[in-house]
Amino acid sequence: MSKWWSIALSGIALGGLAACATRQPPETSGAQSREVLAFPGAEGAGRLSLGGRGGRVLKVTNLNDTGPGSLRAAIETQEPRIIVFDVSGTIALESPLRIAAPRVTIAGQTAPGDGITLKNHELVVEADDVVIRYLRSRLGDEQGAESDAIWVRSGRRIILDHVSASWSVDETLSVNNGFRDPADGFYDVTVQWSIIAESLNNSLHVKGPHGYGSLIAGGFGTRISFHHNLWAHHSGRNPRPGNPAQPDRDPVGAFHDYRSNVFYNWGGEHAGYNADTGRKASIVRYNFVDNTYIQGPQSTGQVMFAESNELAQAWFAGNTMNGEMPGDPWRHVTGKSQGRYRLTEAVEVAPVARDPANSAYERVLNYAGASLVRDAVDRRVVQSVRNRNGSLIDSQKDVGGWPELRSLPPPQDADNDGMPDAWEREHGLNPSLDDSAQDADGDGYTNIEAYLNDIVSVQPRVTYNGVAYGSLQEALDALPEGGGELLLAPGQYREKLSIDKSKVRLRGLGQRPEDVVLVWGDAAATAGGTFRSATLHVSGDDFQAVNLTIQNDYHLRATTQSQAVALSVTADRAVFDRVRLLGAQDTLYAGAKKCATEPCPTSRQYFRDCYIEGHVDFIFGDSKAFFERCHLHAIAHDEILITAHARTAPDQDKAFVFDHCRITGDAGARSIYFGRPWRDYAAVIFMNTRIDGNLHPDGWREWTPGKTDRLQRAYYAEFQSTGRMADMKRRQPHAQRLSPAEAQQWQRDRFLKGNDGWTPTSP
């Protein structure tokens, strides 16, 4: 029995361990009564890691280096644990962050917002059964640490999935141990779907230039799997595999498997190498299968691997160099690479599904790294591979340093078991009972693991000109200045987006607008103002969106009310066709561009067959917008204000016009108004409206009753309303009742044509 489990069974460890005492310890070999992967999609040697399965759920609630609620406090807890996050942002480490206690899952995918980044010191793994997912470690040179970004030093059954490592002073992500004592070594390790990029080349290292990717050295039967990773912008060690123990001590050796990876912009002649020769020669076997090698600006040669170890053996197959697969798979291997070196079949390491180089290349660029929400660093690195540019760097300052990471309110979790109340209800669980360690469906994954897996179970895809991208913002950044059409596969795109290029078109490929959802959860209270809260901001002219949903879900995640914009559009000639806009207060900002001097051109926007929901001022702004056959839905609230238009002079060419729209409301939407004047001369016209909600007889309301007097100057008009409360005679006295002739001036083409004669057409 290991020391760890002796402590657990004696009940000496910290609170909550009594429940753990009945759990059985993991087998040393990783064998289980049935093979349950660490998570769906786990492959390779570390695929059977137990992580914190069945243990306590610990929440990281702040970005402090130490103390209650910190990541370090959760990692140092001495019992099986699953670590989730109630916050996003960058954690400035004051010392290396060491995982020394076994049985831990770090679920970075739970961070609400842009995710978690570590800086200043390395993340070190030296424990059994470790699962790390969707986490970034970007060391940097600010604190003078001569370290890796991530170092797996020891332990059994370890898997790193979708991590991003960069800006190291030593290697960037290494799995390395001197193996002086084999019992203190590492065994059964997987690194998959990760980005290993931009080591600091000429930085603080005592040896001088040292911009290296990965040192991967093991022995005594250790098995190591690296698949679907991106190495980019390292002077060397892409990778540097080996075995530190010579044959007299280790007659078995190490087993390495590198497959379906992408290697870009290695410095010099060769990407990877093994320099253990002569007295340092050791027994090691490796596969290099289905990898993609692409020369970059600092790559002077086309050598995939340079071999110096006389005792090494290898299998090379399916690898491409600069897009070409050589007829001879050994063509790009140099050094001592003849005779017995060339194995007749692949080394048996651990199962990884075959993924040929060409398909793996696209999948790696789309999904590798902490890609649930890719930060600016990963987006730039991936784009440099696509563009065949970028370079080795000496400091993170060369590329702008650590980007700001936005945090959102965590989802409501009444029982504090790590699973949101809404998710628990949807899956038949009790949101008032901590049932995280139970396995409701008997599939081998506990309930909390099922939730963690569900977060990342589907990754939607965006394509442009046949090229797939891992995030919508990444695809937008790749568009030329003249724009282009992006095709969005069904799924949820949790991103905060901005479009300033002209002639951009977004087209959802689902059967319904509900099938493609762009969602974020900022608010005025969290983003520093209403106009910074938008999920999507569009300022580029001639924009088009069709068949998708844009949502701000702040009101579903937070307990305090705040303005939270789903769509902010200031573009001219913007068209939205079959688009759903979901929010609460300030769902849609339809605004004009800001100019240094007046008169400022009016922005025109056209909404056709759209669905827009909210409660307070949920369509607001100062543009010239036309809504045709749109469904306006009031969600539960004591008082509903559909519009808040802003026109500051009676001669300004601005208004909101609604034609053949329908108004509905939840049962709790008690009193609905067409709107209120945000500025004195607001202009809103409702024509041919079907009213099925609880419209207040007055129709329109003062901005602040008893304090402002804007209704008398606003232009509020109505024509041929039908349904409940459609009697226009009951409206407040300043409202206009249009004649058929007066209504003609507000018809779509006449209203929107402007000086350029624009006639909106469906995308």
Protein Blocks (a to p, Z undefined) as FASTA:
>chain_A
ZZklmmmmnomacehklmmmmpccddfklpafbdcdfbghiacjklmpgkjghiacdddf
bfcfbdehiaklmmmpgcddddddfbecddddfbdcddfbghiaddfklpgcjbpadehi
acdddbehiadehiaddebjmnopacdfbdcfbdchiadehiacehifbdfbdcddekla
mklmcehiadehiacehiafblmbfnlpaddfbdcddeehiacddehiacehiabhpacd
ddfbdfklmmnbpcdddehiacehiehjbfbdcfbghjlpccdddddehiacdddfklcb
fcfbacfbfkbccddehiaeehiacfblklmpghjfehjllccbdcdfbdcddddfklmm
mmmmmmgcjfkbccfklmmmmmmmmnogajddfbfklnopaaddddddddddfkonopaf
klmmmnopafkbccklpcfkonopafklmmmmmmmmpccdddeehiacfbfklmmmmpcf
kbpaddddedddddddddfbghiacddfbfbfklpccddfbdfklnopaklmpfbacfbg
hiacehiadddfklmmpmbdcdddfbdcfbehiacehiacddfehkbacdddddfbdcdd
ddddddehiacddfeopbgcjddcddehiacdddddfbdcfbacddfbfkbccddddehi
acdddfklmbccfbdcfbfklccddehiacfbdcdfklpacfbghkacfklmpccddehi
ahehkafklpcfkbccddfklmmmmgmklmmnomnopacddZZ
